[in-house]
Amino acid sequence: MLLLAPSTAGAHIGLQPDGIDMVHPPGGGTPLDFESTFALFRSDDGEEWSLTCHEALLLDPMNPSNQLPRYARSDDALLVTLRSLGLGFSPDVDVYYSTDGGCDWTATQGLTNRTVAALAVLADGSTVVAGSADQDVDNGLFYSLDGADFDDSDAVAIDGLVLSVEPGPDGVAWATSLSPTSASVWRSLDGGATWESHDFLFPEGGALQDFVLPMAHPTDPLIAWVRAQDASQDYVYRTLDGGETFDEVYRGSLRVTDGVVCGAQTVLTRAGGSPLASADAGETFAIEEDWPSSQGAACVDGSVTFALNVTEDDTVAQIVDGAPAYLMGYGDVVSEMSCPAGSRHAQVCGPLWEAACQVLDLYREDRICSSGDDDDDSVSDDDDPGDDDDCACSAPATDTPAAASLLALGLGLGLARRRRS
């Protein structure tokens, strides 16, 4: 799972949704989260979905940031990095965790004044590794046994920005860093406490603009793939020896956004194009034309599961018998997440739910929320399709400026209603 996908998202609730990634505990299926620019969609069973808003994390929820939060899930907690100091409700902390699925959030300890670009849960389901990417201070790798309290590793004076972290098997973790003059691959064998590094010499020469890990092998501690981007092309290289040497396995004009090894399948996703699949364990890749365009991928209950991008009405698809089976669409989401009164979700996301529902309604075959009461009293409430009582996902009415302004943003996009195929 790449934790540096699209760098900006525009405002969140109220704007056109775009899928980013699937988030779930390592090796499991549920709870399952669909991460999007619009909101975080949550499911405890993979069938019924609700949402919580990114704005619940912000110091000023009424002034949404362009920076997109990125999530990770352990066995016991949901974690998030805002990837920019000063945005969160604790301004000097960038990473937060929730033990109730995202109703309430708590600032982590040990990462104060660190901008965290990369966050990953390791294979044991509880250890979390974070990588910092501050422009003006030393960067490093940090680890936590519970997602709440982080300790320094032995690599806290890295030359460059830590741009990605990926889990391998057992206690293995991988990371990449990039500076104006060097690129490095890092590997830990003890849950992120200590690290070894290898310089990556870009075979094509020239300057790298990005250097991240699409994926690491879930059972072999020596195998991982890195993505290198220059001014014109994307390249993917594979290592079979723990990062000492790399061989090119793909190059193309489309940006590789994520990757997953799931049983016998090895898959890369690309921005604006069909995914790539490998029949030889990730040595070569071919385009799967019949698979949907996707931003992110995960292995969920043994099946490759895609987070589809904005060109699709459906949002989540699994590959079943070599073909995509669609699991969820925006129009299927008819509720916000159920949280106690007084929680951050209830206080911040609750007033935005009506605006969110109006946008989701644009993706429904039978629109249920967009009309409003026509007030002509010519038909009963039960028969009037425009009455709010018939809106399956309406919330109690609110006149908050945030809900009104974000609703205007969403409807101002002029999104055409699209039908799911």
N, C-alpha and C positions, 0 to 999 in steps of 0.2 A: 504494500500500500504506500503510494507516494504521498508524502505530507507537504509537498510543494507543488500543487497543481495550480490552476489559474490564479495569478497573483492578485487580481482584483475582481470584485463581484458586483459592483454597483450597490445600491441599497438592497436590503434583503427582502423582508416581507413587503409585498406589494409589487415586486418586479417579476419579470418572466423567469420561471424556474429553469435551472440547468443542473443536471446530475453531475456529481463529482466522484463519489466512491461508496463502497459498502463497508460498514464497520460492524464487527462482531467479535466475541471472545476468540482467542486462538483455538483452532481445531474444532470449533463448534458451529452451530447454526443459529440459535436464538439465545438471548435477544439479538435482533437484527436491526441495524440502523441504515437508512439511506441518506447519505450526506449530499446536500445540494446547496446551491447559492441562495436559495429561497428560505430554507429552514432545514432542521434536522427532523427527518421522519422516523418514527419509532415503531417497532413491532415486537411484542413479546412472543408471538407464535408464528411470525412470517406470513400471516394472512390478514389480520386486522391492523391498520396503520393509523397513527395519529401524528401530530407534529408539536415540536417546541421551537421557539424562535431563537435565532442567534443573539437578538437584542438583549436577552436576559443576562448576558455576560457583561454588558457594556456599562461603563461609568455613566454615560449619558445615553440611555436607550432612545431618547427622542431625536438623537442626532446620529443615525446609523453610519458606520464606517464603511469605506470601500474595501477594507481588509477582510479577507474571508477566514473565519475560524476553521481549524482542522481538528478532527476528533479521533480518538482511539478508545478501545474498550478492553478492560481486563475482566477477570471473572467476577470481580466485586465492585467495579467502579467504571463510570464513564469519564474520560479525560478529554480536555480540549486545550489547545494553544491558540491564542489570538494572533500570534506572530508579530506583535507590535506592542511595546510598552506604552502605557498611558491610556489604553483603550478600556481596560477592564475595570470592574468596580473596585478592585485594589490596584491603583495605578502603577505600583512598582512591581507587580506580579503579572506574568504573561500566561501561566498555566494554572488551570483550575480542575477540580475533580468533583464528581457527584456520586453519592452512594444510593440515590433513589431514582436513577434513570434520567436525571436532568431537571427535576423539579427545583432543587436547590443546589448551589455550587459553593465550594470552599476553595480559597486560594492555597496553592501548594506552599510548602516550606523548602528552603534550600536553593531556590531559583530566583531570589529577589534581584531585581535590576538586570535580569537576563532576558533578551529577546530569543525565544525558542522557535526555531523554524522547523524542527523535526522532532517527532514524538512517536514511539512505537512500544507496544506491549510484546514481551518475549514469549517463547513457547510455553513457559510454565504457567502463563495466565495471570501472573501477579507482578513480575518484575517489569519496570518501565524504564526506558532509556530516552533521554532528551539531549538534543544538540542545539547549541546556541549559535546565533548569527547576528552579532552586533558589529557595526561598521567601525567603531572607534575603540573597542576594548578587545582583550584576548577572548577567544572563544574556546569552548570545550564540550566534553561529553559528561553527562551526569546520569546517575541511576537511582532508582527507588525500588524498594521491596514491596511497597504497597500503593504507589501512585500518589501518596500524600506528602511524604518527606523524601527529599532528594539529597544525595551525597555526591561530592566531587569524585570523579574517577581519577586515574593517573594521567589523563589527557585533558588538561584544562588550560593549556596555553598553545592552542593550535594556530598555525599560520593560515588564516583564511576563515571562511564561514562554513559551519557544518550545515549542509543542505539536505541531508536525508539520513534516516536510520531505518534499517530493516531487520526483522528477526530471522534467525536461522533455527536449527534444531537445538533442543536442550538449552544450554546457557549461551548459545552463540548469538552475537549481534554484529551487524555490519553498519558502517557509516561512510559517508563521503564528505570531503571538504574541498573548497575551491578558493584560491587567492588569485590575484592578478598574474602571478608568476608560477603557480603550481597547482596540481590536483592530486589528491591523496585518497586512497581507500583504506579504511580502518576495520579491524576485526577484533572482537572480544570473545573469549572462550569461557568467561566466568560471570556472565550476566551484566556486563558493562562496567565492572570494577577496574579492569586493566585492559589495555588495548595495544595492538601492534599495527604499524602503518606501512603502506607501500606507496611509493610515488607512481602515479599514472602518467606515462609519457604518451601523449596523444599522437597516434601514428600518422594522422593527416597533417600534423603541424598546425601553426596558427593559434589563435586565442580561443579558449573555450568560453562560451557564454553561460553554460549550465552543465552540472555534473552531478547526477543523482543515481540512486538505485531503484530501478523498476521492481526488482524482486531478488530474494535470496532463496536458495533451495531449502525446503522445509525438513529434509531428512539427511542431507549431505552437508557437513560443516565447511567443506572446501569450495562449494559452488555458489556463485552469485553472478548477477548481470548488472552492468552499469550503463547508463545512458550519457553520452557526451554530445553536446550541441555546439556547433560553431555558427558562423554567420549565415550559412546556407543549408546545412543538412543536419539530420539527426543520425546518430550512430549508436548501436548497442553492441557491447562487448561482453563476453563470458569468460570467467575465470574458473579453472578446475583445480587450482592449487592454493586457494586461500588468499588470492589477490596478488601473487607474485608476477603472474603473466596473464595477459588477456588476448582473446581472439575475437575479431569482428564477426558478428552473426547477423547484423541487419544494418542497412543504411537507407534513408529515404528523406523526402521533403516534409512529411508530416511528423509532428511532434509525438513521440512515444510518451504516454501519460502514466502508465501503470503496467503491472504484470503479475502473473500468478502461476505457480506450479500446483496443480490440483490432480493428484493421482497420475495418470498417464498423460495428462494434458498440460502443455506449457503454452501460455498465452500472453501476448502483449496487446495493450489497447493504444489507440492513436487518436489524437484530436482531429475530428472532422473526417474520419475514415473508418472502414471496417477493421476489426481486430486482426491480429496476426496469430497464427497457430503453428506449432512445431510438431512434427512427427518423429523427431530424432532427439528428444530431451533438451531442446533449446539450442541446438547447434545451427540450425537453419530455420527460417520462418516463411510462411506463405500467407497471403491474404485470404481470409474467409469472407467471401463476398456476401453470403447469405446471413451472416451474423450482424447484429445491429451496431451502429456507431456508438462507442462507449468511451467514457472518461476513466472509469476505474473498474477493477475486477477483484474478486475475492473467491476463496474456496469455501463454500458453505454446504455442510453436510455432504461433502464429496463431489459437489457439482460446481463448475465455474459459474459464477454469478456476476452479472454486469450491472453497473450503474450507468444508465443510458443518458446521452447528452440531450441538449435542448431540441434537436431535430426530431426527437421521438415523443409521441404522446404517452407511451408506456415509459416507466422509469426503471423498473427492475426486471431482468430477464435471466433465466438459467439455461444452460446448454444441456438438453436432454436428448439422448440418442443422436447427437451431432447437430441438432437444430434448436433454435431459441424457443423457449416457452416463457411467455410473459406472466409475471407474478403480480405486478402492481403498477397502476397508473395514477397520475395526479388526481384524476377524477374519482378515484376510489377512496380518497382521504376525506372523511366527513366529520372529523372531530379533532380538537386539540387534545394534548395530553392531559390526563386527569391528575391534578396535583392539589395538595391542601391549600386552603385559603391562607394568604400570607407568605407563601413560597415565592421565590423570584419568578418562576414561571407564571403563577397566578397573577402576580402584580404587573409584570411587564408584558407577557405574551397574551394573557387573557384579553386586554383591551385591543390587541391587534388581530384577534381571531376572525372577527367579521370581515376585515379587509383581506385576510388570507383566504377565507372561504370564497370571496368574490373572485379572486384570481384562479383558485382551483376549479371553480365552476366553469371557467372557459374551456376546461378539458373534459367536461362531461358530455355524454351523448344526449342526455336529457337535462338541460340546465335547471338547477333547482334553487339557486340563490340570487340570481342577478336582477330580478325584476323589482322586488319591493311591492308593498301594498299599493294597489291603484286607487284605493280610497273611494271608489265610485259606489260601493255598497250594493252593486247590482247582483252580486252572487254571494253566497255564504262563504265564510272563512274556509270551510272544508272543500269548496269547489273552486275557489279563486286561486289559480296557479301563481299569481303574483303576491299572495299574502305571505308575510314573514313566517306565519305558522306552518307553511308548507316547505320552508327552507330547511332541509334535513341537517344542515351544518351551521345554522345561525346560532349566535350566542346572544346573551342579553344586550340590548342596544347600548352603544356608548357614544358619547360626543367628544371623546378625547381628540385633541389635535393630531396626535400621532396616527390614530386609526384613520381619521379623515384624510390626512395628507398622503399616507401610504396607499390608501385606496385609490386616490386620484392618480397617483403614479402608476398603479397597476392598470387601471382602466385606460389611462392615457397612452399606454403602449399600443392600443388598437389590435390586441391579439385576436386573431381569427379563431373561432371555435374549430378544433380539429378532432376528427373521429379516430378512435383506436382501431387498428386493423386486426 
